[in-house]
Amino acid sequence: MLATLARASHAPTVAARDRVSVPGLAFGHVATTALCMAATLVVGTEAEAADPTVEALEPPFWWAGMKDPNLQIMVRGESVSEFAADLDCPGVRLVGTHRVDSPNYLFLDLDLAPDLVPGSCLIAFQSKSGHASIDYRFEERNAGSSVRRGFSSADVIYLVMPDRFANGDPTNDSVNGMLEAADRTNPDGRHGGDLQGVIDHLDYIADMGYTQIWLNPILENNEPEFSYHGYSTTDYYRVDPRFGDNDLYRRLAAEARERGIGIIMDLIPNHSGVSHWWMADPPTADWINHGEFVPTSHIREPLHDPHAAEVDRATFVDGWFVPSMPDLNQRNPFMANYLIQNAIWWIETADLSGIRVDTWSYADKDFLSDWTRRVMTEYPNFNVVGEEWNNNPGIIAYWQRGKARDDGYESDLPSLMDFPLQIALRSGLSDDETWNTGIVVFYRALVADFLYADPSNLLVFADNHDMHRIYRQFDGDDELFRLAMVLVLTTRGIPQILYGTEILIDHPPDASHGVMRVDFPGGWPGDEVNGFTGGGLTDEAAAAQDFMKRLLNWRKTSRAVTSGRLTHYAPSDGIYVYFRHTDDASERVMVAINKNADATAADLDRFAESLYGANLGFDVLTGQLHGLGQSLTIPGRAFLILDVQ
């Protein structure tokens, strides 16, 4: 109907293009059915002229009752700057109209009253050729939305690359208009996994004991190759149609929540994809840093180095990550608003419990401060984890909320990925035991917690989608794998486990990223092995899955581990012992790690202050009772997890 109206009139038109969206109209697969039903459009004509068009308004809708009364809408379409905009809506004022370098954009600043009632606002656009009016929808927020609780140390996060997890809907493997079709034989191509595949296996994820799902980016990535990983966004308001659509993403979040699982979204404010629609017509001349590919140095130390040259800081922050990922200029206030509002829009739309931010420090520092402040002001109990891939704990600590900094920088970022601990985990278990190598390296990494404002809110992990899988890092050593899982799941912080870790997914030692990101067996019809049902798994993989399931589900029941403190003892003779305990010591868990090949007895006198005279330990995985007298024997290259009684 809309296209017919546009052709019949020489008025400003609203273009019905497949990849964009008008609020309330499902052209861009954004609006829900209810919004579609509510939309109205009025078109009038005054004179023959070239027809400016409105292709989309972003955000496509908003909410009444947000804490921040300010909303900036990007209006885009051919010659849209020729419009004079106005609106008629109780509780909403148009306080600013901004024309920018490109004539095809208009930015509208709205002020929203605290008592704004959910409903439609009529935004009118007037030009020499006529006028158009569009309903802009203000939705009602879910009850308790502003006080939603984010992920925490009580959770275990399951990291899923949706293209490689399960193909729940083969009809969307290849989609008209998307540049890359599915090719499961190509390690670097799209394999067809999707959101429906995740929904289909939510029961498996819940039964295993995971309580949060971090999906690698699911927004449109319409690049000609390597689009499966999602890190080159080409539309920030649209789920990639090869994964599903926005409504399916919301359904995933709702069905996950019914099972006690939260959804963490992976967002990338540092860069977009080179095929993003704004690359052909950026709103402003400085929308993209450099305007063309100039590489980043990937050296983040100049941001913290008191002796750094300014050119080194600028090279790192303003350079492009790779040629296919243009670096966004967050110093541009319109860009900054766009990215901040997009994060809030997805939190509210998909009922998220967290956000993981890719390439954290590559973005502008002041923007990151504003981004975290505005998100966390809107959702004070929410959680956001930043990726700062560095082995220096001082650099990780710099970004965390509550950290005292010499330069006065302010950050509201609650969580970061603990890369220093991941590096220490790998070397601490792999390297021989000497006075300066082995498990003592892991211990020392935790000693660095004095640098952090909140070490319990760091993400701890053995591997992720950018690394060789931990089973491969240990050359297929099942004993070291189990020690790593125990350390990750019982030390302080928020554990994250990569999909398929529980069934010992492996790959060649020299695997590329595409090969490392192997398909979960059983996620595709015809797979000979099915990790979801256990069919065809090797005995070793089935045993690992059972071990992980018992460990994960026990962890959920232990307040000492999920919210307690950590007290650890410096490793001695290949033995590392630590305790997790509640503040009142009513719940205590003792973890003993033995790197030695043979069973080793540990003298318990040294741990008296943590044992509090307890004489029994209950093995949480086997149910066996261990006496806690003079000594405790720990099996070789193994562990004990004891509920201390």
Buried (B, 14 or more C-beta within 10 A) or exposed (E): EBEEBBEEBBBBBBBBBEBBBBBBBBBBBBBBEEBEEBBEBEBBBBEEBEBBBBBBBBBBBBBBBBEEEBBBBBBBBBBBBBBEBBBEBEBBEBEEBBBBBBBBBBBBBBBBEEEBEEBBBBBBBBBEBBBBBBBBBBBEBEEEBBEBBBBBBBBBBBBBBBBBBBBBBBEBBBBEEBEBEBBBEEBBBBBBBBBBBBBBBBEBBBBBBBBBBBBBBBBBBBBEEBBBBBBBBBBBBBBBBBBBBBBBBBBBBEBBEEEEBBBBBBBBBBBBBBBBBBBEBBBBEBBBBBEEBEEBBEEBBBBBEEEBEEEBBBBBBBBBBBEBBBBBBBBBBBBBBBBBBBBBBBBBBBBBBBBBBBBBBBBBBEBBBBBBBBBBEBBEEBBBBBBBBBEBBEBBBBBBBEBEEEEEBEBBBBBBBBBBBBBBBBBBBBBEBEEEEBBBBBBBBBEBBEBBBBBBBBBBBBBBBEBBBBBBBBEEBBBBBBBBBBBBBBBBBBBBBBBBBBBBBBBEEEBEBBEBBBBBBBBBEEBEBBBBEBEBBEEEBBBBBEBBBBBBBBBBEBBBBBBBEBBBBEBEEBBBBBBBBBEEBEBBBBBBBBBBEEEBEBEBEEBEEBBEEBEEBBEBBEEEEBEBEEEBEBBEBBBBBBBBE
